[in-house]
Amino acid sequence: MLAISLNIAVINVSRSTGRNMTQHARNGRLNYMTAESSHLGDCPICFLPLSIDPQKSTFMGCCSKIICQGCAYANTLRQREEKLEPACAFCRHRLPKTQKESEMNKMKRVEKNDPFALQYVGVKHKVEGDHEKAFKYWAKAADLGDAIAHYYLSIAYREGKGVEKDEKMEIYHLEKAAIAGHHLARYNLAMHEGGNGRYERAVKHLIISANLGHDGSIQKLKESYKDGHVSKEDFAAALRAYQAAMVAMKSPQREAAEAARR
């Protein structure tokens, strides 16, 4: 196959336009628009992009904020030096001393219809084997605009756990999550398109997720370049964007936290 020259213009859109974009996608006019950053956004303390690696951030159940490991580590060091009681780096709420107290904090957020807390509790129910209850929590979180919940719903529809299998609904939720900047949803769309022989669409999705710093996507693009499905220019541009995304997620505090974790 000849190398595909993509020349993609990735247009930044807010989540509020997601509904219209998804309708365009389902009509076969997918414009590959995406959010300005990943679905996680920026750390609310240092304002640097959060890493898409879940091991490099911390979810605070007290305020439903995701804190980068750099800010969490710096906060821990400060509290030790000043002999302070452990507290949330963002809202300063005292950290729970037991797992039960931690779960109570999350449920308080659920009662306030916090979308991230809802999808988080949905994951807990899935781990416990209650797929129907997990689906209900994710559906509510997705209605409130949570990209991660849309992604989990796509998996539920694909696997038929908690709901009947439905490929159309799987793709619908993948599109909603991808438009909001969810890298894995975008990657799965690429795999879906590639599996159906639509290689140009698949490559476009991979480039977008690579721009978010997704290692799996840049590796797939590398394979596609070797196979002749991607031009040298497009692969080079995607690689530069991937590297820029990785650099943007770095800071001295995050590097110190990573070193301390090893």
Accessible surface in RSA format (square Angstrom, percent):
REM  Atomic radii and reference values for relative SASA: ProtOr
REM  Chains: A
REM  Algorithm: Lee & Richards
REM  Probe-radius: 1.40
REM  Slices: 20
REM RES _ NUM      All-atoms   Total-Side   Main-Chain    Non-polar    All polar
REM                ABS   REL    ABS   REL    ABS   REL    ABS   REL    ABS   REL
RES MET A   1   132.96  68.9  61.90  41.0  71.05 169.2  74.01  62.9  58.95  78.1
RES LEU A   2   159.59  88.9 152.75 109.3   6.84  17.2 155.11 108.9   4.47  12.0
RES ALA A   3    58.26  53.6  31.60  48.8  26.65  60.6  31.60  44.5  26.65  70.6
RES ILE A   4    27.02  15.4  23.60  17.6   3.42   8.2  27.02  19.5   0.00   0.0
RES SER A   5    76.74  64.8  54.86  73.2  21.88  50.4  38.15  81.2  38.59  54.1
RES LEU A   6    16.64   9.3   0.54   0.4  16.10  40.5   0.91   0.6  15.73  42.3
RES ASN A   7   125.20  86.3  93.61  90.5  31.59  76.1  38.53  92.7  86.67  83.8
RES ILE A   8    46.22  26.3  11.34   8.5  34.87  84.1  16.10  11.6  30.11  81.7
RES ALA A   9    78.43  72.1  59.67  92.1  18.76  42.7  67.77  95.4  10.66  28.2
RES VAL A  10    49.08  32.3  23.05  20.9  26.03  62.7  23.05  20.0  26.03  70.6
RES ILE A  11    85.54  48.7  81.60  60.8   3.94   9.5  85.29  61.4   0.25   0.7
RES ASN A  12    94.15  64.9  71.80  69.4  22.35  53.8  18.46  44.4  75.69  73.2
RES VAL A  13    29.13  19.2  14.60  13.2  14.53  35.0  23.26  20.2   5.87  15.9
RES SER A  14    66.91  56.5  50.95  68.0  15.96  36.8  53.28 113.5  13.64  19.1
RES ARG A  15   121.52  51.0 101.99  52.0  19.53  46.5  52.73  72.1  68.79  41.7
RES SER A  16    99.46  84.0  60.87  81.2  38.59  88.9  58.14 123.8  41.32  57.9
RES THR A  17    49.58  35.3  48.81  49.5   0.77   1.8  49.58  66.6   0.00   0.0
RES GLY A  18     6.60   8.1   0.00   N/A   6.60   8.1   6.60  18.1   0.00   0.0
RES ARG A  19   190.94  80.2 187.16  95.4   3.78   9.0  66.77  91.3 124.17  75.3
RES ASN A  20    98.16  67.7  96.48  93.2   1.68   4.0  17.43  41.9  80.74  78.0
RES MET A  21     9.24   4.8   9.24   6.1   0.00   0.0   2.48   2.1   6.76   9.0
RES THR A  22     3.36   2.4   3.36   3.4   0.00   0.0   3.36   4.5   0.00   0.0
RES GLN A  23    97.35  54.4  95.67  69.9   1.67   4.0  35.81  76.2  61.53  46.7
RES HIS A  24    68.95  37.7  68.95  47.9   0.00   0.0  42.13  43.4  26.82  31.2
RES ALA A  25     9.94   9.1   0.23   0.4   9.71  22.1   0.23   0.3   9.71  25.7
RES ARG A  26   103.28  43.4  66.32  33.8  36.96  88.0  28.28  38.6  75.01  45.5
RES ASN A  27    75.95  52.4  46.55  45.0  29.40  70.8  14.18  34.1  61.77  59.7
RES GLY A  28    43.73  53.9   0.00   N/A  43.73  53.9  24.08  66.1  19.65  44.0
RES ARG A  29   138.56  58.2 129.64  66.1   8.92  21.2  70.75  96.7  67.81  41.1
RES LEU A  30    25.54  14.2  11.15   8.0  14.39  36.2  11.15   7.8  14.39  38.7
RES ASN A  31    71.65  49.4  56.24  54.3  15.41  37.1  12.37  29.8  59.28  57.3
RES TYR A  32    12.03   5.6  11.57   6.6   0.46   1.2  11.70   8.8   0.33   0.4
RES MET A  33    34.96  18.1  34.04  22.5   0.92   2.2  32.35  27.5   2.61   3.5
RES THR A  34     6.37   4.5   6.37   6.5   0.00   0.0   6.21   8.3   0.15   0.2
RES ALA A  35    14.87  13.7  12.68  19.6   2.19   5.0  12.68  17.9   2.19   5.8
RES GLU A  36   144.86  83.2 117.45  88.9  27.40  65.2  32.08  62.1 112.77  92.1
RES SER A  37    38.94  32.9  34.39  45.9   4.55  10.5  23.70  50.5  15.24  21.4
RES SER A  38    12.32  10.4   4.88   6.5   7.43  17.1   3.54   7.5   8.78  12.3
RES HIS A  39    20.97  11.5   8.83   6.1  12.14  31.1   3.06   3.2  17.91  20.8
RES LEU A  40    35.77  19.9  17.10  12.2  18.67  46.9  19.65  13.8  16.12  43.4
RES GLY A  41    22.11  27.3   0.00   N/A  22.11  27.3  20.80  57.1   1.31   2.9
RES ASP A  42    72.95  51.1  55.08  54.8  17.88  42.3  10.16  23.9  62.80  62.6
RES CYS A  43     0.11   0.1   0.00   0.0   0.11   0.3   0.00   0.0   0.11   0.1
RES PRO A  44    32.96  24.0  17.86  16.3  15.10  54.9  24.26  20.0   8.69  54.0
RES ILE A  45    63.03  35.9  45.08  33.6  17.94  43.2  48.58  35.0  14.45  39.2
RES CYS A  46    45.96  34.8  22.66  25.3  23.31  54.8  29.87  75.7  16.09  17.4
RES PHE A  47   145.24  72.7 131.82  81.6  13.42  34.9 131.82  79.9  13.42  38.4
RES LEU A  48    58.06  32.3  58.06  41.5   0.00   0.0  58.06  40.8   0.00   0.0
RES PRO A  49    38.80  28.3  38.80  35.4   0.00   0.0  38.80  32.0   0.00   0.0
RES LEU A  50     3.18   1.8   1.98   1.4   1.20   3.0   1.98   1.4   1.20   3.2
RES SER A  51    14.46  12.2  13.62  18.2   0.84   1.9   6.96  14.8   7.50  10.5
RES ILE A  52    22.02  12.5  13.96  10.4   8.05  19.4  13.96  10.1   8.05  21.8
RES ASP A  53    52.05  36.5  46.76  46.5   5.30  12.5  22.75  53.5  29.30  29.2
RES PRO A  54   104.47  76.1  86.84  79.2  17.63  64.1  92.12  76.1  12.36  76.8
RES GLN A  55   124.98  69.9 110.41  80.7  14.58  34.7  32.65  69.5  92.33  70.0
RES LYS A  56    68.77  33.6  66.46  40.8   2.32   5.5  16.48  14.8  52.29  55.7
RES SER A  57    23.87  20.2   8.21  11.0  15.66  36.1   0.24   0.5  23.63  33.1
RES THR A  58    58.71  41.8  55.03  55.8   3.68   8.8  38.99  52.4  19.73  29.8
RES PHE A  59    40.36  20.2  17.43  10.8  22.93  59.7  17.43  10.6  22.93  65.6
RES MET A  60    22.41  11.6  21.55  14.3   0.86   2.0  18.26  15.5   4.15   5.5
RES GLY A  61    12.91  15.9   0.00   N/A  12.91  15.9   3.77  10.3   9.15  20.5
RES CYS A  62    25.38  19.2   4.35   4.9  21.02  49.4   4.85  12.3  20.53  22.1
RES CYS A  63    16.83  12.7  12.04  13.4   4.79  11.3  12.27  31.1   4.56   4.9
RES SER A  64    14.83  12.5   2.42   3.2  12.41  28.6   2.42   5.1  12.41  17.4
RES LYS A  65    80.43  39.2  78.72  48.3   1.71   4.1  25.06  22.6  55.37  59.0
RES ILE A  66    24.69  14.1  19.82  14.8   4.87  11.7  19.82  14.3   4.87  13.2
RES ILE A  67     0.53   0.3   0.53   0.4   0.00   0.0   0.53   0.4   0.00   0.0
RES CYS A  68     2.11   1.6   2.11   2.3   0.00   0.0   1.12   2.8   0.98   1.1
RES GLN A  69    22.05  12.3  20.04  14.6   2.01   4.8  14.10  30.0   7.95   6.0
RES GLY A  70     0.26   0.3   0.00   N/A   0.26   0.3   0.13   0.4   0.13   0.3
RES CYS A  71    15.56  11.8  10.60  11.8   4.96  11.7   3.60   9.1  11.96  12.9
RES ALA A  72    26.24  24.1  23.04  35.6   3.20   7.3  24.93  35.1   1.30   3.5
RES TYR A  73    64.00  29.9  59.50  33.9   4.50  11.7  37.52  28.2  26.48  32.6
RES ALA A  74    42.87  39.4  35.76  55.2   7.11  16.2  38.41  54.1   4.46  11.8
RES ASN A  75    16.14  11.1  11.75  11.4   4.38  10.6   8.08  19.4   8.06   7.8
RES THR A  76    51.31  36.5  51.22  51.9   0.09   0.2  26.61  35.7  24.70  37.3
RES LEU A  77    64.26  35.8  64.18  45.9   0.08   0.2  64.19  45.1   0.07   0.2
RES ARG A  78    79.21  33.3  77.04  39.3   2.17   5.2  51.63  70.6  27.58  16.7
RES GLN A  79    12.99   7.3  12.18   8.9   0.80   1.9   4.79  10.2   8.20   6.2
RES ARG A  80   165.59  69.5 144.47  73.6  21.12  50.3  59.07  80.7 106.52  64.6
RES GLU A  81   140.55  80.7 106.57  80.6  33.98  80.9  46.69  90.3  93.86  76.6
RES GLU A  82    99.23  57.0  75.83  57.4  23.39  55.7  37.30  72.1  61.92  50.6
RES LYS A  83   191.06  93.2 156.76  96.2  34.30  81.7 108.00  97.2  83.06  88.5
RES LEU A  84    80.93  45.1  65.97  47.2  14.96  37.6  69.07  48.5  11.86  31.9
RES GLU A  85    95.34  54.7  76.76  58.1  18.59  44.3  41.77  80.8  53.57  43.7
RES PRO A  86    74.83  54.5  74.35  67.8   0.49   1.8  74.35  61.4   0.49   3.0
RES ALA A  87    17.07  15.7  15.81  24.4   1.26   2.9  15.81  22.3   1.26   3.3
RES CYS A  88     0.09   0.1   0.00   0.0   0.09   0.2   0.09   0.2   0.00   0.0
RES ALA A  89    12.13  11.2   4.82   7.4   7.31  16.6   4.82   6.8   7.31  19.4
RES PHE A  90    82.90  41.5  62.27  38.6  20.63  53.7  63.28  38.4  19.62  56.1
RES CYS A  91    54.40  41.2  24.98  27.9  29.42  69.1  28.35  71.8  26.06  28.1
RES ARG A  92   131.15  55.1 113.48  57.8  17.67  42.1  55.23  75.5  75.92  46.0
RES HIS A  93    85.10  46.5  77.31  53.7   7.79  19.9  56.23  57.9  28.87  33.6
RES ARG A  94    86.01  36.1  80.17  40.9   5.84  13.9  29.86  40.8  56.16  34.0
RES LEU A  95    57.40  32.0  54.18  38.8   3.21   8.1  54.18  38.1   3.21   8.6
RES PRO A  96    45.72  33.3  25.82  23.5  19.90  72.3  25.82  21.3  19.90 123.7
RES LYS A  97   156.99  76.6 120.16  73.7  36.83  87.7  76.64  69.0  80.35  85.6
RES THR A  98    81.25  57.8  70.27  71.2  10.98  26.2  73.25  98.4   8.00  12.1
RES GLN A  99   126.74  70.9 115.89  84.7  10.85  25.8  61.91 131.8  64.84  49.2
RES LYS A 100   158.57  77.4 149.97  92.0   8.59  20.5  98.71  88.8  59.86  63.8
RES GLU A 101    42.98  24.7  41.82  31.6   1.17   2.8  24.41  47.2  18.57  15.2
RES SER A 102    19.35  16.3  18.70  25.0   0.64   1.5   6.49  13.8  12.85  18.0
RES GLU A 103    38.54  22.1  38.47  29.1   0.07   0.2  27.67  53.5  10.87   8.9
RES MET A 104   100.85  52.2  97.11  64.3   3.74   8.9  85.57  72.7  15.28  20.2
RES ASN A 105    13.73   9.5  11.95  11.5   1.78   4.3   2.97   7.2  10.75  10.4
RES LYS A 106    15.84   7.7  15.67   9.6   0.17   0.4   2.43   2.2  13.41  14.3
RES MET A 107    72.75  37.7  72.75  48.1   0.00   0.0  63.53  54.0   9.22  12.2
RES LYS A 108   113.33  55.3 112.39  69.0   0.94   2.2  64.12  57.7  49.21  52.4
RES ARG A 109    53.74  22.6  53.74  27.4   0.00   0.0   3.47   4.7  50.27  30.5
RES VAL A 110    15.60  10.3  13.27  12.0   2.33   5.6  13.27  11.5   2.33   6.3
RES GLU A 111   139.17  79.9 103.81  78.5  35.36  84.2  44.83  86.7  94.34  77.0
RES LYS A 112   147.30  71.9 117.84  72.3  29.46  70.1  77.79  70.0  69.51  74.0
RES ASN A 113    69.66  48.0  63.00  60.9   6.66  16.0   9.00  21.7  60.66  58.6
RES ASP A 114    17.74  12.4  13.32  13.3   4.41  10.4   5.78  13.6  11.96  11.9
RES PRO A 115    46.01  33.5  46.01  41.9   0.00   0.0  46.01  38.0   0.00   0.0
RES PHE A 116    34.70  17.4  34.70  21.5   0.00   0.0  34.70  21.0   0.00   0.0
RES ALA A 117     0.10   0.1   0.02   0.0   0.08   0.2   0.10   0.1   0.00   0.0
RES LEU A 118     2.30   1.3   2.30   1.6   0.00   0.0   2.30   1.6   0.00   0.0
RES GLN A 119     6.67   3.7   6.67   4.9   0.00   0.0   0.00   0.0   6.67   5.1
RES TYR A 120    81.18  37.9  79.57  45.3   1.61   4.2  41.01  30.8  40.17  49.5
RES VAL A 121     4.29   2.8   4.21   3.8   0.08   0.2   4.29   3.7   0.00   0.0
RES GLY A 122     0.00   0.0   0.00   N/A   0.00   0.0   0.00   0.0   0.00   0.0
RES VAL A 123    45.55  30.0  45.55  41.2   0.00   0.0  45.55  39.6   0.00   0.0
RES LYS A 124    76.67  37.4  71.09  43.6   5.58  13.3  49.01  44.1  27.67  29.5
RES HIS A 125    25.69  14.0  25.69  17.9   0.00   0.0  19.94  20.5   5.75   6.7
RES LYS A 126    64.37  31.4  58.42  35.8   5.95  14.2  35.25  31.7  29.13  31.0
RES VAL A 127   123.81  81.5  91.41  82.8  32.40  78.1  99.23  86.2  24.58  66.7
RES GLU A 128   107.48  61.7  67.81  51.3  39.67  94.5  43.65  84.4  63.83  52.1
RES GLY A 129    47.03  58.0   0.00   N/A  47.03  58.0  25.39  69.7  21.64  48.5
RES ASP A 130    56.79  39.8  50.31  50.1   6.48  15.3  21.70  51.1  35.09  35.0
RES HIS A 131    53.03  29.0  49.21  34.2   3.82   9.8  30.07  31.0  22.96  26.7
RES GLU A 132   117.94  67.7 116.33  88.0   1.61   3.8  31.44  60.8  86.50  70.6
RES LYS A 133    91.18  44.5  89.31  54.8   1.86   4.4  38.45  34.6  52.73  56.2
RES ALA A 134     0.37   0.3   0.37   0.6   0.00   0.0   0.37   0.5   0.00   0.0
RES PHE A 135    36.04  18.0  36.04  22.3   0.00   0.0  36.04  21.9   0.00   0.0
RES LYS A 136   144.15  70.3 135.35  83.0   8.80  21.0  81.46  73.3  62.70  66.8
RES TYR A 137    47.24  22.1  44.95  25.6   2.29   6.0  20.90  15.7  26.34  32.5
RES TRP A 138     8.43   3.4   8.43   4.1   0.00   0.0   8.43   4.5   0.00   0.0
RES ALA A 139    31.58  29.0  29.81  46.0   1.77   4.0  30.80  43.4   0.78   2.1
RES LYS A 140   100.36  49.0  96.54  59.2   3.82   9.1  57.15  51.4  43.21  46.0
RES ALA A 141     0.00   0.0   0.00   0.0   0.00   0.0   0.00   0.0   0.00   0.0
RES ALA A 142     7.00   6.4   2.21   3.4   4.79  10.9   2.36   3.3   4.63  12.3
RES ASP A 143   127.43  89.3  91.66  91.2  35.77  84.6  28.31  66.6  99.12  98.9
RES LEU A 144    87.64  48.8  58.29  41.7  29.35  73.8  63.83  44.8  23.81  64.1
RES GLY A 145    33.29  41.1   0.00   N/A  33.29  41.1  29.32  80.5   3.97   8.9
RES ASP A 146    13.31   9.3  11.09  11.0   2.22   5.3   2.22   5.2  11.09  11.1
RES ALA A 147     3.20   2.9   0.91   1.4   2.29   5.2   1.45   2.0   1.75   4.6
RES ILE A 148    24.01  13.7  24.01  17.9   0.00   0.0  24.01  17.3   0.00   0.0
RES ALA A 149     0.00   0.0   0.00   0.0   0.00   0.0   0.00   0.0   0.00   0.0
RES HIS A 150    15.32   8.4  15.32  10.6   0.00   0.0  11.31  11.7   4.01   4.7
RES TYR A 151    27.08  12.6  27.08  15.4   0.00   0.0   9.32   7.0  17.76  21.9
RES TYR A 152    52.82  24.7  52.49  29.9   0.33   0.9  17.89  13.4  34.93  43.1
RES LEU A 153     3.51   2.0   3.51   2.5   0.00   0.0   3.51   2.5   0.00   0.0
RES SER A 154     1.86   1.6   1.55   2.1   0.31   0.7   0.37   0.8   1.49   2.1
RES ILE A 155    20.46  11.6  20.31  15.1   0.16   0.4  20.46  14.7   0.00   0.0
RES ALA A 156     4.44   4.1   1.43   2.2   3.01   6.8   4.44   6.3   0.00   0.0
RES TYR A 157    26.53  12.4  25.85  14.7   0.68   1.8   5.74   4.3  20.79  25.6
RES ARG A 158   106.96  44.9  94.41  48.1  12.55  29.9  42.76  58.4  64.20  38.9
RES GLU A 159    64.83  37.2  47.64  36.0  17.19  40.9  20.70  40.0  44.13  36.0
RES GLY A 160    29.45  36.3   0.00   N/A  29.45  36.3   2.58   7.1  26.88  60.2
RES LYS A 161    97.91  47.8  91.59  56.2   6.32  15.0  48.89  44.0  49.02  52.2
RES GLY A 162    25.53  31.5   0.00   N/A  25.53  31.5   4.02  11.0  21.51  48.2
RES VAL A 163    40.73  26.8  24.77  22.4  15.96  38.5  36.79  32.0   3.94  10.7
RES GLU A 164   149.61  85.9 140.73 106.5   8.88  21.1  60.81 117.6  88.80  72.5
RES LYS A 165   151.30  73.8 125.30  76.9  26.00  61.9  68.37  61.5  82.93  88.3
RES ASP A 166    55.95  39.2  48.87  48.6   7.09  16.8  12.88  30.3  43.08  43.0
RES GLU A 167   107.47  61.7  96.24  72.8  11.22  26.7  38.23  73.9  69.24  56.5
RES LYS A 168   151.84  74.1 147.81  90.7   4.03   9.6  93.97  84.6  57.87  61.6
RES MET A 169    61.84  32.0  61.84  40.9   0.00   0.0  34.05  29.0  27.78  36.8
RES GLU A 170    23.49  13.5  23.49  17.8   0.00   0.0   0.52   1.0  22.97  18.8
RES ILE A 171    24.68  14.0  24.68  18.4   0.00   0.0  24.68  17.8   0.00   0.0
RES TYR A 172    63.83  29.8  63.83  36.3   0.00   0.0  32.86  24.7  30.97  38.2
RES HIS A 173    14.49   7.9  14.49  10.1   0.00   0.0  10.88  11.2   3.61   4.2
RES LEU A 174     2.39   1.3   2.39   1.7   0.00   0.0   2.39   1.7   0.00   0.0
RES GLU A 175    14.25   8.2  13.45  10.2   0.80   1.9   2.02   3.9  12.22  10.0
RES LYS A 176    37.28  18.2  30.79  18.9   6.49  15.5  12.89  11.6  24.39  26.0
RES ALA A 177     0.00   0.0   0.00   0.0   0.00   0.0   0.00   0.0   0.00   0.0
RES ALA A 178     1.20   1.1   0.36   0.6   0.83   1.9   0.36   0.5   0.83   2.2
RES ILE A 179     7.66   4.4   6.33   4.7   1.33   3.2   6.33   4.6   1.33   3.6
RES ALA A 180     9.08   8.3   7.66  11.8   1.42   3.2   8.17  11.5   0.91   2.4
RES GLY A 181     0.05   0.1   0.00   N/A   0.05   0.1   0.05   0.1   0.00   0.0
RES HIS A 182     7.57   4.1   7.40   5.1   0.18   0.5   0.76   0.8   6.81   7.9
RES HIS A 183    14.59   8.0  14.59  10.1   0.00   0.0   6.41   6.6   8.18   9.5
RES LEU A 184    62.69  34.9  62.69  44.9   0.00   0.0  62.69  44.0   0.00   0.0
RES ALA A 185     0.00   0.0   0.00   0.0   0.00   0.0   0.00   0.0   0.00   0.0
RES ARG A 186     3.89   1.6   3.89   2.0   0.00   0.0   0.51   0.7   3.38   2.1
RES TYR A 187    43.27  20.2  43.27  24.6   0.00   0.0  25.18  18.9  18.09  22.3
RES ASN A 188    30.08  20.7  26.61  25.7   3.48   8.4   7.02  16.9  23.07  22.3
RES LEU A 189     7.10   4.0   7.10   5.1   0.00   0.0   7.10   5.0   0.00   0.0
RES ALA A 190     0.24   0.2   0.00   0.0   0.24   0.6   0.00   0.0   0.24   0.6
RES MET A 191    72.79  37.7  61.66  40.8  11.13  26.5  44.00  37.4  28.79  38.1
RES HIS A 192    47.14  25.8  37.52  26.1   9.62  24.6  20.82  21.5  26.32  30.6
RES GLU A 193    11.66   6.7  11.66   8.8   0.00   0.0   0.00   0.0  11.66   9.5
RES GLY A 194    20.58  25.4   0.00   N/A  20.58  25.4  13.30  36.5   7.28  16.3
RES GLY A 195    72.48  89.4   0.00   N/A  72.48  89.4  36.52 100.2  35.96  80.5
RES ASN A 196    81.25  56.0  53.01  51.2  28.24  68.0  11.33  27.3  69.92  67.6
RES GLY A 197    42.47  52.4   0.00   N/A  42.47  52.4  20.23  55.5  22.24  49.8
RES ARG A 198   102.89  43.2  95.20  48.5   7.69  18.3  48.24  65.9  54.65  33.1
RES TYR A 199    89.05  41.6  86.56  49.2   2.50   6.5  45.04  33.9  44.01  54.3
RES GLU A 200    79.38  45.6  76.41  57.8   2.97   7.1  17.20  33.3  62.17  50.8
RES ARG A 201    74.17  31.1  73.98  37.7   0.19   0.5  13.51  18.5  60.66  36.8
RES ALA A 202     7.97   7.3   7.97  12.3   0.00   0.0   7.97  11.2   0.00   0.0
RES VAL A 203     4.12   2.7   4.12   3.7   0.00   0.0   4.12   3.6   0.00   0.0
RES LYS A 204    44.83  21.9  44.83  27.5   0.00   0.0   4.46   4.0  40.38  43.0
RES HIS A 205     0.34   0.2   0.34   0.2   0.00   0.0   0.07   0.1   0.27   0.3
RES LEU A 206     6.10   3.4   6.10   4.4   0.00   0.0   6.10   4.3   0.00   0.0
RES ILE A 207    16.28   9.3  16.28  12.1   0.00   0.0  16.28  11.7   0.00   0.0
RES ILE A 208     1.25   0.7   1.10   0.8   0.15   0.4   1.11   0.8   0.14   0.4
RES SER A 209     0.00   0.0   0.00   0.0   0.00   0.0   0.00   0.0   0.00   0.0
RES ALA A 210     0.00   0.0   0.00   0.0   0.00   0.0   0.00   0.0   0.00   0.0
RES ASN A 211    48.81  33.7  36.33  35.1  12.48  30.0  15.33  36.9  33.48  32.4
RES LEU A 212    17.01   9.5  13.10   9.4   3.90   9.8  16.33  11.5   0.68   1.8
RES GLY A 213     5.65   7.0   0.00   N/A   5.65   7.0   0.00   0.0   5.65  12.7
RES HIS A 214    23.45  12.8  23.45  16.3   0.00   0.0  11.90  12.3  11.56  13.4
RES ASP A 215    76.73  53.7  74.86  74.5   1.87   4.4  31.61  74.4  45.12  45.0
RES GLY A 216    27.03  33.3   0.00   N/A  27.03  33.3  23.16  63.5   3.88   8.7
RES SER A 217     0.00   0.0   0.00   0.0   0.00   0.0   0.00   0.0   0.00   0.0
RES ILE A 218     7.43   4.2   6.87   5.1   0.56   1.3   6.87   4.9   0.56   1.5
RES GLN A 219    82.69  46.2  82.12  60.0   0.57   1.4  29.04  61.8  53.65  40.7
RES LYS A 220    70.92  34.6  70.40  43.2   0.52   1.2  25.78  23.2  45.14  48.1
RES LEU A 221     0.15   0.1   0.15   0.1   0.00   0.0   0.15   0.1   0.00   0.0
RES LYS A 222    91.16  44.5  91.16  55.9   0.00   0.0  37.41  33.7  53.75  57.3
RES GLU A 223    90.77  52.1  88.93  67.3   1.84   4.4  36.70  71.0  54.07  44.1
RES SER A 224    17.66  14.9  16.51  22.0   1.15   2.6   1.11   2.4  16.55  23.2
RES TYR A 225    82.69  38.6  74.92  42.6   7.77  20.2  44.95  33.8  37.75  46.5
RES LYS A 226   150.26  73.3 112.90  69.3  37.36  88.9  74.67  67.2  75.59  80.5
RES ASP A 227    96.11  67.3  71.12  70.8  24.99  59.1  17.37  40.9  78.73  78.5
RES GLY A 228    24.11  29.7   0.00   N/A  24.11  29.7  24.10  66.1   0.01   0.0
RES HIS A 229    41.02  22.4  41.02  28.5   0.00   0.0  24.21  25.0  16.80  19.6
RES VAL A 230     2.33   1.5   0.08   0.1   2.25   5.4   0.14   0.1   2.18   5.9
RES SER A 231    14.63  12.4  12.73  17.0   1.91   4.4  13.29  28.3   1.34   1.9
RES LYS A 232   145.09  70.8 140.12  86.0   4.97  11.8  82.07  73.9  63.02  67.1
RES GLU A 233   125.60  72.1 117.40  88.8   8.21  19.5  70.01 135.4  55.60  45.4
RES ASP A 234    17.11  12.0  15.65  15.6   1.46   3.4   0.98   2.3  16.13  16.1
RES PHE A 235    29.90  15.0  29.65  18.4   0.25   0.6  29.90  18.1   0.00   0.0
RES ALA A 236    34.65  31.9  31.55  48.7   3.10   7.0  34.22  48.2   0.43   1.1
RES ALA A 237    46.33  42.6  40.44  62.4   5.90  13.4  41.40  58.3   4.93  13.1
RES ALA A 238     2.32   2.1   0.20   0.3   2.12   4.8   1.79   2.5   0.53   1.4
RES LEU A 239    61.37  34.2  61.37  43.9   0.00   0.0  61.37  43.1   0.00   0.0
RES ARG A 240   149.42  62.7 143.95  73.4   5.47  13.0  69.11  94.4  80.31  48.7
RES ALA A 241    34.17  31.4  23.88  36.8  10.29  23.4  31.30  44.1   2.87   7.6
RES TYR A 242    31.00  14.5  31.00  17.6   0.00   0.0  17.71  13.3  13.28  16.4
RES GLN A 243    92.51  51.7  90.65  66.3   1.86   4.4  30.78  65.5  61.73  46.8
RES ALA A 244    62.26  57.2  49.92  77.0  12.34  28.1  57.25  80.6   5.01  13.3
RES ALA A 245    16.66  15.3   7.86  12.1   8.81  20.0  15.86  22.3   0.81   2.1
RES MET A 246    66.74  34.6  65.51  43.4   1.23   2.9  64.77  55.1   1.97   2.6
RES VAL A 247    99.84  65.7  95.19  86.2   4.66  11.2  95.19  82.7   4.66  12.6
RES ALA A 248    45.23  41.6  32.18  49.7  13.05  29.7  43.64  61.5   1.59   4.2
RES MET A 249    21.88  11.3  16.83  11.1   5.05  12.0  14.31  12.2   7.57  10.0
RES LYS A 250   120.39  58.7 107.14  65.7  13.25  31.5  55.58  50.0  64.80  69.0
RES SER A 251    14.31  12.1   8.29  11.1   6.02  13.9  12.07  25.7   2.24   3.1
RES PRO A 252   103.48  75.4  95.27  86.8   8.21  29.9  98.21  81.1   5.27  32.8
RES GLN A 253    96.13  53.8  90.98  66.5   5.15  12.3  33.47  71.3  62.66  47.5
RES ARG A 254    16.61   7.0  15.33   7.8   1.28   3.0  14.66  20.0   1.96   1.2
RES GLU A 255   102.91  59.1  94.47  71.5   8.44  20.1  39.10  75.6  63.81  52.1
RES ALA A 256    47.75  43.9  36.82  56.8  10.94  24.9  44.85  63.2   2.90   7.7
RES ALA A 257     7.74   7.1   3.73   5.8   4.00   9.1   3.86   5.4   3.87  10.3
RES GLU A 258    30.43  17.5  30.43  23.0   0.00   0.0  14.13  27.3  16.30  13.3
RES ALA A 259    59.19  54.4  44.78  69.1  14.41  32.8  45.79  64.5  13.40  35.5
RES ALA A 260    57.38  52.8  19.32  29.8  38.06  86.6  32.06  45.1  25.32  67.1
RES ARG A 261   122.41  51.4  89.16  45.5  33.25  79.2  66.88  91.4  55.53  33.7
RES ARG A 262   211.88  89.0 146.67  74.8  65.21 155.3  93.80 128.2 118.08  71.6
END  Absolute sums over single chains surface
CHAIN  1 A    14001.7      11575.6       2426.1       7536.6       6465.1
END  Absolute sums over all chains
TOTAL         14001.7      11575.6       2426.1       7536.6       6465.1
